Structures are given as C-alpha cells and as structure tokens.
Amino acid sequence: MSGANYGGRQPNNTAYIKQFVNGTTTDLWKNMLYTPSGGSPTQVLTPTSPTYGSVYITGDLYVDGNIVNPSDVFLKDNISLINEERTNKILNIKASCFTFKDDPYGKIHYGFIAQDFENEFPELISVKPDSKYNNLKAINYLEIIPLLVDKIQMMQKEIDELKKL
C-alpha cells in the first residue's frame, strides 16, 4: 500500500493560509494577466480598486522573486542630483541593534530609530497603521540606498584624489 500516512486524520488544509482581511469582503484582489513589453505573459495579483493603496502584514514577508519599485523616468518630474549637504546628513544617523518589546524570542535586529532618522530625513518617515499603538513611526529603508550610494561615490572620489598625491 502506498500513499501518505496521516494516521487516519485528514490534514488541516488551511494551516498555511494567511488571512489578510477580516470581514466578509472577498473582492479586494483580482488575478490579472500582465504582459510587459517584450516579455512573457504572467499572472499578477492586483487590488480591485485604486483606493486599496497599502498592504499591511504583521509578520515576516518572504518573497521568492524580487521586490521591484517602478523607477522609469516617464514617471518622474523635478529630477535633480542629491546635493552633498543632504548626502552628508547620512553621517548623522546612528545605526542600532535592538530587540522588539513584543518579540517573545528576543531576536536581535539591526536598523535605525525612526525618531532619530526623522531629524535628518523627515520625508522618509511615515506613520504605520497599528491598532495597539498610536502613531508608530516607520522608515522607508529602500530610499536610504540612493543616499548611501551617493555618499560612497563621494568618498571614492576623495580616495582617488588622495591616491594621486
């Protein structure tokens, strides 16, 4: 006899399903066939309405693919280089290690304190929706990358100039 041995019990088929929305609304998301220019058709999950602007996940997010942000010049206005004064503000930010108060395992994390970061880059701070705490501040970590790259480029230029001496 072959087959799975469940000890006479049926497995819980919903054990690994994450419920994102409480309530009875079932039409928040739709599957759509998307074909990028020059690419292959692919299925994407998209909100049914443009008013559904954010997704809030309380646990970890695992992605087997990439996290991709639109960055086409077609989408942008008022483009300018990051000035040195702004880039140098990154040196005022102190990186921290910490644990989260609600984490029963006490896992160590690395990052920044939003209130400290807000002093230098308020445009990268937003308020996180949370039913337990009011006005929790969150950092847009992805937009820190261009500041770091610009600072590294400036530092490399200084290194190259010093090597010439």
Backbone hydrogen bonds, N-H to C=O, Kabsch-Sander energy under -0.5 kcal/mol:
donor,donor_aa,acceptor,acceptor_aa,energy
6,Y,4,A,-0.8
9,R,6,Y,-1.8
13,N,11,P,-1.0
15,A,12,N,-1.5
17,I,14,T,-1.4
18,K,16,Y,-0.5
19,Q,17,I,-0.5
20,F,18,K,-0.7
30,K,46,T,-2.6
32,M,44,V,-2.4
34,Y,32,M,-0.6
34,Y,42,T,-3.1
39,G,36,P,-2.8
42,T,34,Y,-2.6
44,V,32,M,-2.7
46,T,30,K,-2.5
46,T,44,V,-0.5
48,T,28,L,-2.4
52,Y,49,S,-1.6
53,G,51,T,-1.5
57,I,55,V,-0.6
62,Y,60,D,-0.5
68,V,66,N,-0.7
75,L,72,D,-1.7
76,K,73,V,-1.6
87,T,83,N,-2.4
88,N,84,E,-2.7
89,K,85,E,-0.7
89,K,86,R,-1.0
90,I,87,T,-1.6
91,L,88,N,-1.6
92,N,89,K,-1.8
93,I,90,I,-1.0
95,A,93,I,-0.6
96,S,111,G,-3.2
98,F,109,H,-2.2
103,D,100,F,-1.7
106,G,103,D,-1.0
109,H,98,F,-3.1
111,G,96,S,-2.4
114,A,112,F,-0.6
116,D,113,I,-0.6
117,F,113,I,-2.5
118,E,114,A,-2.7
119,N,115,Q,-0.8
119,N,116,D,-0.6
120,E,116,D,-0.6
120,E,117,F,-1.0
121,F,117,F,-3.0
124,L,121,F,-1.9
125,I,122,P,-1.6
126,S,138,A,-2.2
128,K,126,S,-0.5
128,K,136,L,-3.4
136,L,128,K,-0.6
138,A,126,S,-3.1
140,N,124,L,-2.4
141,Y,139,I,-1.4
143,E,140,N,-0.7
144,I,141,Y,-1.5
145,I,141,Y,-0.6
145,I,142,L,-1.0
147,L,143,E,-0.5
148,L,144,I,-2.2
149,V,145,I,-2.8
150,D,146,P,-2.4
151,K,147,L,-2.2
152,I,148,L,-2.6
153,Q,149,V,-2.6
154,M,150,D,-2.3
155,M,151,K,-2.6
156,Q,152,I,-2.7
157,K,153,Q,-2.1
158,E,154,M,-2.0
159,I,155,M,-2.4
160,D,156,Q,-2.8
161,E,157,K,-2.2
162,L,158,E,-2.2
163,K,159,I,-2.1
164,K,160,D,-1.1
165,L,161,E,-0.5
165,L,162,L,-0.8
